[in-house]
Amino acid sequence: MFKLPKNKLLVTVLSLSIILNFYLYFNYVKTFKDVETNVLETYILPNFLRRYRDAGFKNTFVPTKSPFGGQGMEYTKITTSYLSNAYLQKFGSPHPAIDIVPTKKYYKESIAYRLSRGYTVVLATHNGTVNYLYDENGANYIIVTNPTNTLRTMYVHLKAAYVTTGQSVVAGQPIGIMGSTGRSTGPHVHYAVQTKEDGRNWKYQNPTLYIQQLGPTLPLR
């Protein structure tokens, strides 16, 4: 039987060991990246939230309330405003949305929060069809497009979703849980509104105007 000299045998074993470790490492990194990027889970809607619909919402193709519910801004605190100059200076890009968190009144009064046993429930703000996605930074988000394909809303940084792509939802229906996925400095909802008034291109609008009902750009339906 052919035998390698001890020094050559040692070199061969070490080489194979290095190759194997590199193989395992790169496969681990790939798997880890996949898990970190695609972390949005579709949760089964808990029994205590099934058939729940926030009583303050009505069927509409245009949002009139916050994703947290409540009248006007009573349940909603804006942490970064629409087209914030401070955000532009800090990150070098515009902020065509509002970043929102619940107020103390939300935690005291919200039925959805109480039923969810401590989770900040995100509600659809209008009737429509769902897409849920994740971006290159791992931010989980839901898009709801209204039935006429003239307006859509985005709910970004979610911890989890209660709805799936293609599902129809109504205003006030639970669609997810507030989180901090992707490029986020803490739990909040990045809430955006877009309209397609020219029938071609989506244009960002100021979501605060819809929540405060100060002049939505489309008729309520």
C-alpha positions, 0 to 999 in steps of 0.5 A: 500500500502506498503511504505518504510521508508523515509531513506530506500526510500532515499537510494534506490533512490540514489542507482538507481541514481548511477547505472543509472549514471554508465550505462550512463557513460560507454555507453558514453565512449564506444561511444566516443572511437568508434568515436575517433578510427574510424574517417576516413571518405570517402569524395565524391571527390569534383567537382573541383578534379573529373577527375583530375590526376597530369600531372607529373605521368604516369601509373606505378606499381612502385612509381617514385614520391612523394605523393605530386607530383613534380619532385624529392623532390621539393614538399616534405620535409622529417621531419623524415627519413627512419630508423631514429636513432633519432626516434628509440632513442625517441620512442624505435621502428624503423621508416621504412618509411618517414614522409613528409610535403609539401614545400613552392614550393608545396603551390605556384605551386601545381595545386591539392592544388589550386583546393582543396582550401587549402587542402594538397591532397595526390596522389597515387604514382602508379597504384593499388587497395585500402584498407583503414583502421585505427589502434589501435591509431586511425591513418587513412591510405590507402594502395595501392597494385600494380596489380602484388601484388609485391609492396604496398605503405602506406599513414598514418595519413590521415584526410579523404579519397577520395577512398574506399576499393577495388577501383582501382586507377592510379598514380597521382590520388587524394586519400586523404587529409593530416592529423594528426590522430593517434599517430602524433605530427602534420599534415604530411604523413607517407609514406612507401613502401613495396616489396614482392620480395620473393613472401611471406613476405613484406619488407620495402624499403626506399621510398626516393630512389623511389621518387628520382629514385635512384634505385627502386628494381622492374622494372618500368611498 
